[in-house]
């Protein structure tokens, strides 16, 4: 037998030498059967004399009998199975064979579906089963119970104490959970990378100390609205979890400089930190956080009213922060032009800058912001009432990649500013609430309307959300043009614009107004104290009457109605547009409607908060009609 193999090998080598150099050689391990490719005797004589002479091991024989797809390596099988998004499809594949099952089980249990109570019960039973074919408790890497937030309690999470390899744990809104439930899950979970317990008002320092003791690899922590958490546990987390990169402490009102300073000193890899409404935080900790956080990309200190110019002016000289992309200083009233100039100087690559309600900033700040150039995508200057047309025009000319801009309550702005803003090629969202000097000329510019340029040459507008509440000089003609030239428009707020809110045929397409005083009182009784600030302002019947916000399908229906062959009354003459009842409202309450200090106007303006840009920030719930800064965006 050995002699025959040697003869065969010699014959093969001889044939190889005699063949033309331009002919491709046959692969040594060709994945095809020889009798399907060798069609004549001359070819077959080069390799094997006959089938009888072939010897094949039992394992090779088995591989040739099974299907080709089953001979794929596990890496390729897993890659194929990962394309299946349905858990039902994955379960079906798991039942095909042991090979498929072993490659699918990780994908199926990596993030078990717990969107219904029966599903959650099945998962809980499986992870507790000691004799199961697979160790399911060790396969769970991501656990999200937020879809069942109203039903989850300490007993619900008890079975998951066996899952020690969880990397991401999301318990958002599970208000019945206490320290006991959190400690049960995190005990021994050394693999935990991200924990979200937003809205768990019952959680205290005890739970976070358990996190600090058991989760040294933690990188993300969200304890928004956990109002009982103090510096004691947060300092322990900062000292033990030194890989922390993302920290959200929104509305944790007991947080002070002590814990923020600990984060700055012990967590050098910090990328994002949100201190919204942490009103005890001062310049001291913010200055240390910025100077030590060389990788910091997002800093949000909205409503931290104790922050002053010194937090930025006292930063180390000749130090730049090229990583910083997002800075939110909403309602930091003590920030002035000097601080803004320093911010731009040290953070030249800022993309999102929020200065809403920094009422003392002037054109100096805007002129400094222009140095950001093409880096700037998102700018919020709402309630910066000292800004003028000159600064806005300069901003547009130098920062032509702006996609979102909010200039609410900048009452000095005129059509000159908006006409220039309309030239921004990437503009998607604009807020002009209570810019009462603007007219239809601005709207026509936003709609890219020109008598000289045909619509096809002008091109469609990219605008998606336009906020024009209390722009009292607007008419139906301008808004109609805006609707027709902005096919992507999904939101249009016109509260307080008399050309709309008094017309029953037009308000038929608006979305439902926020609840009145009685409804809000009932809802207030159902909420935890920490969540009361998230309620919209109380609306009187008069305010509900003026409410006029078109959203989603309502925008399309309004467009179709105005484009239909409706009666000529759609464009009613100015003299007959409003009835006597409305005229009395305007005469008697005109000052209340447009006064900056009047509480009724604040309530109405809250109903038209601005959304955030989808490319820069996460969109909030459309029903909430607010940005991440809450309903105050337009107040």
Secondary structure, DSSP 8 states (H G I E B T S, - for coil): -HHHHHHHHHHHHHHHHHS-TTS----TT-SS-HHHH--SHHHHHHH-S-GGG----HHHHHHHHS-GGGGS-HHHHHHHHTT---HHHHHHHHTT-HHHHHHHHHHHHHT---SSHHHHHHHHHHHH-TT-SS-HHHH--EEE-GGGTTT--TTTTGGGGG-TT--EEE-TT-TT--HHHHHHHHTT-TT--EEE-TT-TT--HHHHHHHHHH-TT--EEE-TT-TT--HHHHHHHHHH-TT--EEE-TT-TT--HHHHHHHHHH-TT--EEE-TT-TT--HHHHHHHHHH-TT--EEE-TT-TT-BTHHHHTS-TT---TT--EEE-TT-TB--HHHHHHHHHH-TT--EEE-TT-TT--HHHHHHHGGGGGG--EEE-TT-TT--HHHHHHHHHH-TT--EEE-TT-TT--HHHHHHHTT-TT--EEE-TT-TT--HHHHHHHTT--SSS-HHHH------EEE-TT-TT--HHHHHHHHHH-TT--EEE-TT-HHHHT-HHHHTTS-----BHHHHHHHHHHS-GGGGGGS---B-HHHHHH--EEETHHHHHHHHHHHS---GGGG--GGGSS-HHHHHHHHHHHHHHH-SS-HHHHHHHHTT-----TTTS----GGGT-BTTBGGGG-
